[in-house]
Amino acid sequence: MNKLSRIEEEKQTIEQMIHFYCRHKEKNQALCSACSELLKYAHQRLEHCPFGERKKTCRQCTVHCYHPKMRQKIKEVMRFAGPRMIWYHPIWTFRHLWRER
Protein backbone atom coordinates (compact mmCIF):
# COMPACT_ATOMS: atom_id res chain seq x y z
CA MET A 1 0.00 0.00 0.00
CA ASN A 2 1.39 3.40 -0.96
CA LYS A 3 1.73 5.91 1.82
CA LEU A 4 -0.19 9.09 1.10
CA SER A 5 1.41 12.47 1.58
CA ARG A 6 0.22 14.50 4.55
CA ILE A 7 -1.65 16.89 2.23
CA GLU A 8 -3.34 14.02 0.36
CA GLU A 9 -4.49 12.52 3.68
CA GLU A 10 -5.94 15.87 4.70
CA LYS A 11 -7.70 16.18 1.33
CA GLN A 12 -9.31 12.77 1.78
CA THR A 13 -10.33 13.54 5.34
CA ILE A 14 -11.99 16.84 4.46
CA GLU A 15 -13.65 15.25 1.44
CA GLN A 16 -15.18 12.55 3.63
CA MET A 17 -16.37 15.16 6.13
CA ILE A 18 -17.99 17.33 3.46
CA HIS A 19 -19.69 14.33 1.83
CA PHE A 20 -20.93 13.20 5.23
CA TYR A 21 -22.27 16.67 6.06
CA CYS A 22 -24.04 17.05 2.71
CA ARG A 23 -25.59 13.58 2.90
CA HIS A 24 -26.64 13.56 6.57
CA LYS A 25 -27.20 17.20 7.51
CA GLU A 26 -28.51 18.57 4.22
CA LYS A 27 -30.13 15.25 3.18
CA ASN A 28 -28.65 15.30 -0.35
CA GLN A 29 -27.98 12.07 -2.22
CA ALA A 30 -25.14 13.69 -4.18
CA LEU A 31 -22.85 16.57 -3.30
CA CYS A 32 -24.75 19.85 -3.74
CA SER A 33 -23.19 22.83 -5.53
CA ALA A 34 -22.35 24.67 -2.28
CA CYS A 35 -20.59 21.63 -0.82
CA SER A 36 -18.81 20.98 -4.13
CA GLU A 37 -17.56 24.56 -4.08
CA LEU A 38 -16.40 24.18 -0.47
CA LEU A 39 -14.58 20.94 -1.30
CA LYS A 40 -12.83 22.50 -4.28
CA TYR A 41 -11.85 25.50 -2.14
CA ALA A 42 -10.54 23.28 0.67
CA HIS A 43 -8.43 21.27 -1.78
CA GLN A 44 -6.98 24.48 -3.24
CA ARG A 45 -6.09 25.76 0.23
CA LEU A 46 -4.42 22.46 1.11
CA GLU A 47 -2.42 22.46 -2.12
CA HIS A 48 -1.02 25.87 -1.20
CA CYS A 49 -0.43 25.17 2.49
CA PRO A 50 2.84 26.84 3.52
CA PHE A 51 3.58 24.00 5.97
CA GLY A 52 3.41 21.18 3.43
CA GLU A 53 4.25 17.81 4.95
CA ARG A 54 4.78 19.43 8.37
CA LYS A 55 1.14 20.56 8.38
CA LYS A 56 -0.80 20.23 11.62
CA THR A 57 -4.57 19.90 11.71
CA CYS A 58 -6.38 23.07 10.63
CA ARG A 59 -7.67 23.66 14.15
CA GLN A 60 -4.08 23.92 15.44
CA CYS A 61 -2.78 25.99 12.54
CA THR A 62 -1.33 29.44 13.19
CA VAL A 63 -2.17 30.63 9.66
CA HIS A 64 -5.85 31.02 8.79
CA CYS A 65 -5.84 30.68 5.02
CA TYR A 66 -9.60 30.47 4.48
CA HIS A 67 -11.71 33.45 3.46
CA PRO A 68 -14.02 34.29 6.43
CA LYS A 69 -17.17 33.08 4.63
CA MET A 70 -15.58 29.75 3.70
CA ARG A 71 -13.98 29.44 7.13
CA GLN A 72 -17.39 29.71 8.76
CA LYS A 73 -18.83 27.04 6.45
CA ILE A 74 -15.94 24.61 7.01
CA LYS A 75 -16.29 25.07 10.77
CA GLU A 76 -19.98 24.21 10.46
CA VAL A 77 -19.12 21.07 8.47
CA MET A 78 -16.43 20.00 10.93
CA ARG A 79 -18.63 20.59 13.97
CA PHE A 80 -21.35 18.41 12.49
CA ALA A 81 -19.28 15.71 10.81
CA GLY A 82 -16.31 15.48 13.18
CA PRO A 83 -17.96 13.81 16.19
CA ARG A 84 -20.00 11.49 13.95
CA MET A 85 -17.12 10.36 11.74
CA ILE A 86 -15.94 7.80 14.28
CA TRP A 87 -18.94 5.62 13.41
CA TYR A 88 -18.52 5.93 9.63
CA HIS A 89 -14.75 6.32 9.12
CA PRO A 90 -13.05 5.22 12.36
CA ILE A 91 -9.55 4.80 10.90
CA TRP A 92 -9.53 8.31 9.42
CA THR A 93 -10.93 9.70 12.64
CA PHE A 94 -8.22 8.14 14.77
CA ARG A 95 -5.51 9.27 12.34
CA HIS A 96 -6.83 12.81 12.52
CA LEU A 97 -7.05 12.78 16.31
CA TRP A 98 -3.54 11.33 16.55
CA ARG A 99 -2.18 14.25 14.52
CA GLU A 100 -3.72 16.69 17.00
CA ARG A 101 -1.71 15.23 19.87
C-alpha positions in Angstrom: 0.0 0.0 0.0 1.4 3.4 -1.0 1.7 5.9 1.8 -0.2 9.1 1.1 1.4 12.5 1.6 0.2 14.5 4.5 -1.6 16.9 2.2 -3.3 14.0 0.4 -4.5 12.5 3.7 -5.9 15.9 4.7 -7.7 16.2 1.3 -9.3 12.8 1.8 -10.3 13.5 5.3 -12.0 16.8 4.5 -13.7 15.2 1.4 -15.2 12.5 3.6 -16.4 15.2 6.1 -18.0 17.3 3.5 -19.7 14.3 1.8 -20.9 13.2 5.2 -22.3 16.7 6.1 -24.0 17.1 2.7 -25.6 13.6 2.9 -26.6 13.6 6.6 -27.2 17.2 7.5 -28.5 18.6 4.2 -30.1 15.3 3.2 -28.6 15.3 -0.3 -28.0 12.1 -2.2 -25.1 13.7 -4.2 -22.9 16.6 -3.3 -24.7 19.8 -3.7 -23.2 22.8 -5.5 -22.4 24.7 -2.3 -20.6 21.6 -0.8 -18.8 21.0 -4.1 -17.6 24.6 -4.1 -16.4 24.2 -0.5 -14.6 20.9 -1.3 -12.8 22.5 -4.3 -11.8 25.5 -2.1 -10.5 23.3 0.7 -8.4 21.3 -1.8 -7.0 24.5 -3.2 -6.1 25.8 0.2 -4.4 22.5 1.1 -2.4 22.5 -2.1 -1.0 25.9 -1.2 -0.4 25.2 2.5 2.8 26.8 3.5 3.6 24.0 6.0 3.4 21.2 3.4 4.3 17.8 4.9 4.8 19.4 8.4 1.1 20.6 8.4 -0.8 20.2 11.6 -4.6 19.9 11.7 -6.4 23.1 10.6 -7.7 23.7 14.1 -4.1 23.9 15.4 -2.8 26.0 12.5 -1.3 29.4 13.2 -2.2 30.6 9.7 -5.8 31.0 8.8 -5.8 30.7 5.0 -9.6 30.5 4.5 -11.7 33.4 3.5 -14.0 34.3 6.4 -17.2 33.1 4.6 -15.6 29.8 3.7 -14.0 29.4 7.1 -17.4 29.7 8.8 -18.8 27.0 6.4 -15.9 24.6 7.0 -16.3 25.1 10.8 -20.0 24.2 10.5 -19.1 21.1 8.5 -16.4 20.0 10.9 -18.6 20.6 14.0 -21.3 18.4 12.5 -19.3 15.7 10.8 -16.3 15.5 13.2 -18.0 13.8 16.2 -20.0 11.5 14.0 -17.1 10.4 11.7 -15.9 7.8 14.3 -18.9 5.6 13.4 -18.5 5.9 9.6 -14.7 6.3 9.1 -13.0 5.2 12.4 -9.6 4.8 10.9 -9.5 8.3 9.4 -10.9 9.7 12.6 -8.2 8.1 14.8 -5.5 9.3 12.3 -6.8 12.8 12.5 -7.0 12.8 16.3 -3.5 11.3 16.6 -2.2 14.3 14.5 -3.7 16.7 17.0 -1.7 15.2 19.9 
